[in-house]
Amino acid sequence: MPLSAPTTDRQPRHIRSVRYQSFERSDGLWDVEGELIDTKAIDVPRMRGGIHPAGEPVHHMHIRATVDTRLVVHAIEAAMDAHPIEGCPAALDAMQRMVGCCMAKGWRKAIDQNLGKVAGCTHMRELLLNMATATFQSITSAFRTGDGTPPAFLGQCKGWDFNGPGVAEYFPKFIGYLRPEAPVPTPQSVAHS
């Protein structure tokens, strides 16, 4: 169902396109590729003077992550075809810090720790963050659990509510499941660790 029709006149100003693709490799690994393109719908002034023409990318960035079926990153490659500031490509080297990180658990934290603030690029972080969901959609074996615990994505959104119809249909043995709560650290336990 599409969005309702706008109720007032409006003019486009910014267009962001994000695309993900996945590829199963012959060596048992997977390549997941992301691409981000930002363009302006109108000519705009450049920060360093001159005009940035409508339709010309302000940002055009690519990431390829090679992962295994546990969603652990084995290799990563990143490129910037267009960027607004001369120093932007210096953020590419930090992307190698993501090798060994797992998209299935702690992905957001790993991105923040390895690429946060000036260590990385805001747009690359955004592209990498959402790459995990595209990867989950690609590698169905990542959903398997063998020890009686539910897949990690259950209980993380309304569609996969442990008390909802999605779990009832696809994972009925986990209807009503209550995930064990992680212990909340107290000031005393933090001081002793």
Secondary structure as the mmCIF struct_conf table of DSSP 4:
data_model
#
loop_
_struct_conf.conf_type_id
_struct_conf.id
_struct_conf.beg_label_comp_id
_struct_conf.beg_label_asym_id
_struct_conf.beg_label_seq_id
_struct_conf.end_label_comp_id
_struct_conf.end_label_asym_id
_struct_conf.end_label_seq_id
HELX_LH_PP_P HELX_LH_PP_P1 PRO A 2 PRO A 6
BEND BEND1 THR A 7 THR A 8
STRN STRN1 HIS A 14 GLU A 24
TURN_TY1_P TURN_TY1_P1 SER A 26 ASP A 27
BEND BEND2 GLY A 28 GLY A 28
STRN STRN2 TRP A 30 LYS A 40
BEND BEND3 ALA A 41 ILE A 42
STRN STRN3 VAL A 44 PRO A 45
TURN_TY1_P TURN_TY1_P2 MET A 47 ARG A 48
BEND BEND4 GLY A 49 GLY A 50
STRN STRN4 ILE A 51 HIS A 52
TURN_TY1_P TURN_TY1_P3 ALA A 54 GLY A 55
BEND BEND5 GLU A 56 GLU A 56
BEND BEND6 VAL A 58 VAL A 58
STRN STRN5 HIS A 59 VAL A 67
TURN_TY1_P TURN_TY1_P4 THR A 69 ARG A 70
STRN STRN6 VAL A 72 VAL A 72
STRN STRN7 VAL A 73 ALA A 82
BEND BEND7 PRO A 84 ILE A 85
TURN_TY1_P TURN_TY1_P5 GLU A 86 GLY A 87
HELX_RH_3T_P HELX_RH_3T_P1 CYS A 88 ALA A 91
BEND BEND8 LEU A 92 LEU A 92
HELX_RH_3T_P HELX_RH_3T_P2 ASP A 93 MET A 98
TURN_TY1_P TURN_TY1_P6 VAL A 99 GLY A 100
STRN STRN8 CYS A 102 CYS A 102
BEND BEND9 MET A 103 GLY A 106
HELX_RH_AL_P HELX_RH_AL_P1 TRP A 107 LEU A 115
TURN_TY1_P TURN_TY1_P7 GLY A 116 GLY A 116
HELX_RH_3T_P HELX_RH_3T_P3 LYS A 117 ALA A 119
BEND BEND10 GLY A 120 GLY A 120
HELX_RH_AL_P HELX_RH_AL_P2 THR A 122 SER A 138
HELX_RH_3T_P HELX_RH_3T_P4 THR A 140 PHE A 143
BEND BEND11 GLY A 146 GLY A 148
HELX_LH_PP_P HELX_LH_PP_P2 THR A 149 PRO A 151
TURN_TY1_P TURN_TY1_P8 ALA A 152 GLY A 155
BEND BEND12 GLN A 156 CYS A 157
HELX_RH_3T_P HELX_RH_3T_P5 LYS A 158 TRP A 160
TURN_TY1_P TURN_TY1_P9 PHE A 162 ASN A 163
BEND BEND13 GLY A 164 GLY A 164
HELX_RH_AL_P HELX_RH_AL_P3 PRO A 165 TYR A 170
HELX_RH_3T_P HELX_RH_3T_P6 PRO A 172 PHE A 174
TURN_TY1_P TURN_TY1_P10 ILE A 175 GLY A 176
HELX_LH_PP_P HELX_LH_PP_P3 ARG A 179 THR A 186
HELX_RH_AL_P HELX_RH_AL_P4 PRO A 187 HIS A 192
#
